[in-house]
Amino acid sequence: MADAAAVQPQKPAPVEINPNQIPDALTSRKQWIVWKWVWNGKKWDKPPYRADGRGNASSTDPSTWTTFNVALTLIRPVNTTVLVLY
């Protein structure tokens, strides 16, 4: 019998983002991070990432957040899937 940790299901589909549908009241805040799907050996996980490339972001540390426009430029090049507002 195969080890369950060795069987990696297909990565979930990316979430499409339409920046024009996000209100200015939210996009004007410097409270954005990005996340991407990462296989952790058992399941797909969504760790938050910093825009400056210095590791993971934190929901409780504003120094790890960025502007909407900066986060938006990151979602395509680094294959992230979602913007998150904290």
N, C-alpha and C positions, 0 to 999 in steps of 0.2 A: 504494500500500500504506500502511495506517495505521501511525503510529508506535506501537510497543508500549507506550511510556510513557503514551500518551494513553488507552489502553484500560484502564479501571479495573474489575476484576472486583468482584462483590458482596462486601461486607464479611462476614467469617466470622461465624457465628452466635454470640451471647453465651453464655458459660458460666454455667449456673445454679448458684448457691451456696446450700447449706443450712447456715447457721451452726451449727445444732445437731449437725451431724456432724463438726465440727472439735473435737478434744480440748482440754480446758482447759489442758493442758500447753503447747499452742501458742498459744491465744488469750490467755493471760496474759502473753505476751512483747510487748514494745514493739519489734517487728521487722517491722512490716507496711507495705506500700505498695500502691498500686493501679496498674493500667495500663489503657489503652484502645487499640482499633484505630485506627491513623492511616495514611492512604495517603501513602507517601513519594515518589510519582511513578513507582515501579516495582513495588512490592509493599506489602501490608499489613504494618505494623510494630507492635510493642507497647512503646512507651517507658514506663518507670515514672514515676509522678507522685507528688509530695509531697502530703501531706494538707493542708498549710498554703497550698497554691496558689502556692507560690513556685518553680515550675519542676519539673524532673525530679528524681526520687529517684535514689539511688546504692546499688548493692549493697555498697559499701565505706565508706559514710559514715552511721553510725548517727543523725546529727543530721537526716537526711532521712526517717527512718522514723517510724511512729506506732503507736498501740495498735490492736488488732483492732477495738474498738468504733468508734473514730473512722473507720478505713478502711471499715468496714462501712456507716457512714452516708453515705459518699461514692459508693458504687458505683452507686446509682440516680440521684441528681441530676445528676451530671456524665457519665452514660452510659459509665462505665467498665465493664469486664467481669470483672475478676479481682482478687482479693486475692492478694498474694504475701508469704510469710514469708521474711525474710532471716536 
